[in-house]
Amino acid sequence: IKKDTARIPMINKPEYRTAGLVQQCAMLHLCLGVAFCVLYLASAPAYGQMPSTDASQNSAGKSEAKEFEVATIKPAATTDRDGPSFVISPNGMVKITNLPLKTLILAAYDLEGWQVTGGPGWIDSDSYDVEAKPPDPSDGVPAYNIHHGDWTVDDPKLRAMLQALLEDRFQLKTHLIVKKGPVHVLERSDRELTLTPSKHPLRGGRGGIGFVRGVVLLSTTMPQFTRYLSLLFRETVIDKTGLTGQYDFRSKTVLTPEDLPPSSDSADILNLFLPAIKEMGLKLARSTGPVTTLVIDSAARPSAN
């Protein structure tokens, strides 16, 4: 189970990221009562904000590098059978395997697939391997936040470097459109908070959201949770809980195979989470807020390194 479910979140085509997560419902029939079935492994800065493209200043006011020291991009040497991967090492080294440009853009600009439009068709189909080394933190650059997901990067410095890399090697040209639109807001309710600070907070890697006879959160931040909900809503979900750090949660409601949604529609998956959100002591409210769309004006396949 562990070997199989480890690959579940790795959706190669980003336009299917929501669908891919939803299609995992079938796996729950195997995993309920057997193992932790992870539906989403990712984390991100406060959702609903315009992606940051400026990493020029750190908290101490020192100048930060905006480019990787060394980077290589090559057509993927693996096949779809091998599955993609996205890893950030403790020194900030980024290693990406078998992912298309569209997914790299989502990671660099901190967006979801439904927020990106335009570009040639090959940005979804052609996969690449990327290795990129950032400046050593000892060279006056602060240590990197290596907490990341399967296609997300928490550290705005690393995201800015990845943006610069894509603009250079893929001749990527984009523009942002930010306008007011419908959003959801996640906030505290009047009920007692049942989220508990994580007993084993992660410095890097991924937290988890999934099921073990019910909804479970492990080492999960609220921005991470709102990002997962945004995948289901296909709309921006803004975190206004005021909760910082990583949290654990296990719902008291026991789910059986009969409780699973009859279809793979994201709304059915969302219905599993709505009671758990109330149990957490949180609530979702409809509102209006900034909705960001990234338009890909042009891109070109990279030349050989």
Salt bridges, closest charged atoms under 4 A:
ASP54 OD1 - LYS66 NZ 3.96
GLU69 OE1 - LYS133 NZ 3.16
ASP110 OD1 - ARG227 NH1 2.38
GLU112 OE1 - ARG17 NH2 2.87
GLU112 OE2 - ARG227 NE 2.36
ASP124 OD1 - LYS102 NZ 3.65
ASP126 OD2 - ARG301 NE 2.79
ASP150 OD1 - ARG206 NE 2.80
ASP154 OD2 - HIS147 ND1 3.32
ASP155 OD1 - LYS157 NZ 3.01
ASP168 OD2 - ARG169 NE 3.52
GLU235 OE1 - HIS184 ND1 3.40
GLU235 OE1 - ARG286 NH1 2.76
ASP297 OD1 - HIS175 ND1 2.96
